[in-house]
């Protein structure tokens, strides 16, 4: 079959394309920015009319809609991405005579409420598909587990912390499903003469608490038991609102609300479709080295922590030099270096502002160039102090010795940097 996979660069879409191609299907990858010969350009934020889709469906036997997002942006809204564009696509499929449509929705997008904006937009698209004349199946996955998934990586990071905060007692119920099972289900749906015009919950073999899920991630990384810290739900809601301001899409007020409401369903229909039981937690990461999972998870929180700590050193040092520390003592040290009068004052303020600027850049614009600039500056400061103020090497508080761990930290940040600049 020639199959159009919309959202082919996403977590679900990538795995679906590989699975479909692996069994001989011709896959057309629907993406925003084409990069491969099999890619087809589409933008769910703008392609909200039937006529936008009709030319793309020529020769297509089946369509899989795997487009989705957990948080909105300025130009990417739930109503367009989850509702308007899919509805236009479904209408075009009817007119073009596409034989099969599979909608990857979400567990919880049912006729029962209340809805978050995310769930509401999903449900509206599902309802439109249900009312169409198409040969459709709506697959409703629970939380999807996979080594390269954004949510799985986020939960692995949380699970690797020595102290893990829990919303309430962490008893919220989930039923995570592995990405391989989702892909296997889609392959079965394409080959099956049954399960047409049905909603199927794609869930794991049994429900587990949020705390148990994090423990399963921790077990996969071969980490010892953590300290669990129950947090009041109002405090967690505040954290979720603040997290929504950061460049991530997993933790938000909506995702926390969905967690509080639970995310479970009967596994029977999904297991029947697969012809076997879904994968259980102990086999989520079979074949992946625990050391690799652990190293990535720990790096995901230690590297940002290093940046924050380093930024504080630069910013606080700069503020102290701007007058919090006695100005006459700062000038006296510069006199020992050979700077006097206006030159000493100018050097003091310039260095203080430079330190503050480096601190802000550490938070807002990290790069390999920045880390190397900081290493060069610290090395220069150390040489100057060694020549003109050698007594600071013998100071019991170790003001110069502290440069050694800071340089080590910068080397780690430099080695871990993926940005070219």
C-alpha positions in Angstrom: 0.0 0.0 0.0 1.0 3.6 -0.6 0.6 5.2 2.8 0.7 8.9 3.8 2.0 9.4 7.3 1.2 12.9 8.6 3.6 14.0 11.3 6.4 11.7 10.1 9.1 13.6 11.9 7.4 13.3 15.3 8.1 10.5 17.8 5.2 8.4 16.7 5.5 9.2 13.1 9.2 8.3 12.8 8.5 4.9 14.3 5.5 4.3 12.2 7.4 5.1 9.0 10.2 2.7 9.9 7.6 -0.1 10.8 5.6 0.4 7.6 8.7 0.5 5.3 10.0 -2.6 7.1 7.0 -4.7 5.9 7.1 -3.4 2.3 4.7 -0.5 2.3 5.5 2.6 0.2 5.6 5.4 2.8 5.0 9.1 2.0 6.4 11.2 4.8 4.2 14.2 5.6 6.5 16.8 7.2 6.7 20.6 7.5 10.2 20.9 6.1 11.0 18.2 3.4 14.5 16.7 3.5 14.1 13.3 1.9 12.8 12.2 -1.5 9.8 10.5 0.2 8.9 13.7 2.1 5.8 15.7 1.3 5.5 19.3 2.6 2.5 20.1 4.8 1.8 22.5 7.6 -1.1 21.7 9.9 -1.1 25.2 11.2 -2.1 26.5 7.8 -3.5 23.6 5.8 -7.0 23.8 7.2 -9.1 23.6 4.0 -10.0 20.5 2.0 -8.5 21.9 -1.1 -5.1 22.1 0.6 -5.1 18.3 0.9 -6.7 17.0 -2.3 -3.5 17.3 -4.5 -1.5 15.4 -1.9 -3.8 12.4 -1.9 -3.4 11.3 -5.5 -2.5 7.6 -5.5 -2.6 7.3 -1.7 -4.2 4.1 -0.4 -4.2 4.9 3.3 -3.6 7.9 5.6 -2.3 7.9 9.1 -2.6 11.1 11.1 0.1 11.1 13.7 0.4 14.8 14.2 0.1 16.1 17.7 1.6 18.5 20.2 1.4 18.9 24.0 1.7 22.7 24.2 0.7 25.6 22.0 2.9 28.3 20.5 2.2 31.7 19.0 1.5 30.2 15.5 0.7 26.7 16.5 -2.7 26.3 18.2 -4.5 23.1 19.3 -7.6 24.0 17.3 -5.7 24.2 14.0 -3.2 21.3 14.6 -5.6 18.8 16.2 -9.0 19.8 14.8 -9.1 22.0 11.7 -6.3 20.5 9.7 -7.3 16.8 10.4 -11.0 17.5 9.6 -10.0 19.1 6.3 -7.7 16.1 5.6 -10.6 13.7 6.4 -12.9 15.6 4.1 -10.3 15.4 1.3 -9.9 11.7 1.9 -13.6 11.1 1.3 -13.5 13.1 -1.9 -10.3 11.5 -3.1 -11.5 7.9 -2.4 -8.8 7.1 0.1 -9.5 3.5 1.3 -8.3 3.6 4.9 -7.7 6.3 7.6 -6.1 5.7 10.9 -6.3 8.5 13.5 -3.7 8.5 16.3 -5.7 10.3 19.0 -5.3 10.2 22.8 -6.7 8.1 25.6 -9.2 10.4 27.4 -10.5 12.1 24.3 -13.9 10.6 24.7 -17.4 11.9 25.0 -16.9 12.2 28.8 -15.5 15.5 30.1 -14.1 17.7 31.4 -11.7 18.5 28.6 -8.4 20.3 28.6 -7.9 22.4 25.4 -5.6 19.6 24.2 -8.3 16.9 24.7 -11.1 19.0 23.4 -9.4 19.6 20.0 -8.5 15.9 19.7 -12.1 14.9 20.5 -13.5 17.3 17.9 -11.4 15.8 15.1 -12.3 12.3 16.3 -16.0 13.1 16.2 -15.7 14.4 12.6 -14.0 11.2 11.5 -16.6 9.1 13.2 -19.3 10.8 11.3 -17.6 10.4 7.9 -18.2 7.7 5.4 -14.5 6.7 5.5 -13.1 3.3 6.6 -11.5 4.6 9.8 -10.0 3.4 13.0 -9.2 5.7 15.9 -6.3 4.5 18.1 -6.2 6.1 21.5 -2.8 5.6 23.1 -2.1 6.1 26.7 1.2 7.7 27.7 3.7 6.3 25.1 7.0 4.9 26.2 10.1 4.8 23.9 13.8 5.6 24.4 13.7 8.5 22.0 10.3 10.0 23.0 10.3 13.4 24.6 8.0 12.3 27.5 10.0 9.2 28.2 13.2 11.2 28.2 11.6 13.7 30.6 10.4 10.9 32.9 13.8 9.2 32.8 15.3 12.5 33.9 12.9 12.8 36.8 13.4 9.2 37.8 17.2 9.7 37.9 17.0 12.5 40.5 18.2 11.5 44.0 15.1 13.1 45.5 11.9 12.8 43.4 9.0 15.1 43.9 5.5 13.6 43.5 2.2 15.3 42.9 0.4 14.4 46.1 1.3 10.8 47.0 2.1 9.9 43.4 -0.9 7.6 43.3 -2.3 8.9 40.0 -3.1 5.9 37.7 -1.4 5.5 34.3 -1.2 2.6 31.8 1.8 3.4 29.6 2.1 1.7 26.2 5.3 1.0 24.3 5.8 2.7 21.0 6.5 -0.7 19.4 3.1 -1.9 20.4 1.5 1.2 18.9 3.3 0.6 15.6 2.4 -3.1 15.7 -1.2 -2.2 16.2 -1.2 0.1 13.2 0.3 -2.7 11.0 -2.5 -5.0 12.2 -5.1 -2.5 11.5 -3.9 -2.1 7.9 -4.0 -5.8 7.3 -7.1 -6.6 9.3 -10.6 -7.1 7.9 -12.0 -6.3 11.4 -11.6 -3.4 13.8 -12.9 -1.0 11.1 -14.9 2.1 12.3 -13.9 1.4 15.9 -12.2 3.3 18.7 -9.4 1.2 20.3 -7.6 2.2 23.5 -3.9 1.5 23.1 -2.7 0.7 26.6 -0.2 -1.3 28.5 -1.0 -4.6 30.3 -1.9 -3.1 33.6 -2.4 0.2 35.3 0.3 1.6 37.5 0.7 4.6 39.8 2.8 7.6 38.7 5.3 6.7 41.4 5.5 3.1 40.2 6.1 4.3 36.7 9.0 6.4 37.8 10.3 3.5 39.8 10.1 1.4 36.6 12.2 4.0 34.7 14.7 4.0 37.6 14.9 0.2 37.6 15.7 0.3 33.8 18.7 2.5 34.7 19.8 0.2 37.5 19.6 3.1 40.1 19.1 2.5 43.8 15.9 3.6 45.5 15.4 7.4 45.7 14.0 9.6 48.4 10.3 10.3 47.5 9.0 13.8 48.3 5.2 14.2 48.3 4.2 17.7 47.1 0.9 19.5 47.6 -1.0 19.6 44.4 -1.4 23.4 44.6 2.4 23.6 44.7 2.7 21.3 41.7 0.2 23.4 39.7 2.4 26.4 40.4 5.5 24.5 39.2 3.6 23.4 36.1 2.7 27.0 35.3 6.3 28.0 35.6 7.5 25.0 33.6 5.2 26.1 30.8 7.4 29.1 30.3 10.5 27.0 29.7 11.4 25.4 26.3 9.8 22.1 26.9 6.3 20.6 26.2 5.9 17.8 28.7 5.1 19.5 32.0 2.3 22.1 31.7 -1.0 22.8 33.6 -2.9 20.7 31.1 -0.6 17.7 31.3 -0.7 17.9 35.1 -4.5 18.0 35.0 -4.6 15.0 32.7 -2.3 13.2 35.1 -4.6 14.0 38.0 -7.6 12.6 36.2 -5.8 9.4 35.4 -5.2 7.7 32.1 -6.3 4.0 32.1 -8.5 1.7 30.0 -9.4 -1.9 29.4 -6.5 -3.7 27.6 -8.7 -6.4 26.1 -9.4 -4.9 22.6 -5.8 -3.8 22.2 -4.4 -7.2 23.2 -6.8 -8.9 20.8 -5.7 -6.6 18.0 -2.0 -7.4 18.7 -2.6 -11.1 19.2 -0.6 -11.0 22.4 -0.2 -9.0 25.7 1.2 -5.5 25.4 4.8 -5.0 26.6 5.1 -4.7 30.4 7.4 -2.2 32.2 10.4 -4.5 32.7 10.7 -4.9 28.9 10.3 -1.2 28.0 14.0 -0.8 27.3 15.1 -4.3 26.5 18.3 -4.2 24.4 19.3 -0.7 25.6 22.3 -0.5 28.0 21.3 0.7 31.5 24.5 2.8 31.6 23.5 4.7 28.4 20.0 5.4 29.7 21.4 6.5 33.1 24.1 8.7 31.6 21.6 10.5 29.3 19.0 11.0 32.1 21.5 12.4 34.6 23.1 14.7 32.0 19.6 16.1 31.2 19.4 17.6 34.7 23.1 18.0 35.7 24.1 20.1 32.7 21.3 22.7 33.2 22.2 22.7 37.0 25.8 23.4 36.1 24.8 26.3 33.9 22.7 27.8 36.7 25.4 27.4 39.2 28.0 28.9 36.9 25.7 31.8 36.0 25.2 32.6 39.7 29.0 32.7 40.2 29.4 35.2 37.4 26.4 37.4 38.2 27.0 37.5 42.0 30.7 38.3 41.4 29.8 41.1 39.1 27.2 42.6 41.5 29.7 42.4 44.4 32.3 44.2 42.4 29.8 47.0 41.5 29.8 48.2 45.1 28.4 45.6 47.5 32.0 44.7 48.3 33.8 47.8 49.7 35.0 49.9 46.7 38.2 51.0 48.4 39.3 47.4 48.9 38.6 46.5 45.3 40.6 49.5 44.1 43.4 48.6 46.5 43.7 45.2 44.8 43.8 46.8 41.4 46.5 49.2 42.6 48.6 46.2 43.3 48.1 45.1 39.7 49.4 48.4 38.5 46.1 50.2 37.9 45.4 53.5 39.6 42.9 56.4 39.6 40.4 56.5 36.7 42.0 53.4 35.1 41.4 51.3 38.2 37.8 52.5 38.5 37.1 51.9 34.8 38.7 48.4 35.0 36.6 47.5 38.1 33.3 48.5 36.5 34.2 47.0 33.1 35.1 43.7 34.7 32.0 43.7 36.9 29.7 44.3 33.9 31.6 41.7 31.9 31.0 39.2 34.7 27.3 40.0 34.8 27.0 39.7 31.0 28.8 36.3 31.0 26.3 35.1 33.7 23.3 36.2 31.7 24.8 34.6 28.5 25.3 31.4 30.4 21.6 31.2 31.1 20.2 32.6 27.8 22.8 31.9 25.1 25.0 28.9 25.9 27.5 27.9 23.3 30.9 26.4 22.9 32.3 29.8 22.1 31.0 31.1 25.4 32.5 28.3 27.5 35.9 28.8 25.8 35.7 32.6 26.4 35.0 32.0 30.1 37.9 29.5 30.3 40.2 32.0 28.7 39.1 34.8 31.0 39.5 32.7 34.2 42.9 31.6 33.0 43.8 35.3 32.5 42.6 36.3 35.9 44.5 33.4 37.4 47.8 34.4 35.7 47.4 38.1 36.8 46.6 37.1 40.4 49.6 34.6 40.4 52.0 37.4 39.3 50.7 40.4 41.3 48.7 38.9 44.2 50.3 35.5 44.8 49.2 35.6 48.5 45.7 34.7 47.3 47.0 31.2 46.5 47.7 30.8 50.2 44.4 32.3 51.4 42.5 29.8 53.6 39.2 30.4 51.7 40.9 29.4 48.5 39.6 32.2 46.2 42.0 31.2 43.4 41.9 27.5 44.0 38.1 27.7 43.3 39.0 28.4 39.7 40.1 24.8 39.3 36.6 23.2 39.7 35.0 26.0 37.7 37.4 25.3 34.8 36.6 21.6 35.2 32.9 22.4 35.0 33.5 24.5 31.9 35.3 21.6 30.2 32.3 19.4 30.9 29.9 22.0 29.4 32.2 22.4 26.4 32.4 18.7 25.8 28.7 18.3 26.1 27.8 21.3 23.8 26.0 20.4 20.6 25.7 24.0 19.3 28.2 24.9 16.6 28.7 28.5 17.7 
